[in-house]
Amino acid sequence: MNILFSVLQILLALHTFIGAVWKFFNPEQGMSTLDAIPHGVWLAMAVVEILCSVGLILGTFSKSKGNLAGFAAIFIAAEMLLFCGLQLKSGDPHFSHIVYWLVVAAVCTIIAYGRLVRKSF
């Protein structure tokens, strides 16, 4: 089970890091529903995402930093749920984005459960 959590953490860290880098190079949010997020907050989210990526990686390879991975996963899940809420509020009929964000949030929830509740290592 530890291998599963480690693989999920590494994949989530890569996913989150790539998303953060994308945010830096695409100052426009790229979707009309995400335009509700101010530009400064958008960039701050990118910085926090990079920190979460580092936390996920550290949590994978360090037993003492396992909780860090869980908290990083919780933040990423909250961010994904924020995006879902913005999409629903906008009335945009593209539910594929919501499904994508919910899948990422579900993976985050699994990681957080494994690292904070189950305490696997």
Secondary structure, DSSP 4 states (H G I P E B T S, - for coil): -HHHHHHHHHHHHHHHHHHHHHHHH--S-SSGGGGGS-HHHHHHHHHHHHHHHHHHHHHHH-GGGHHHHHHHHHHHHHHHHHHHHHHHHHT---HHHHHHHHHHHHHHHHHHIIIIIS---
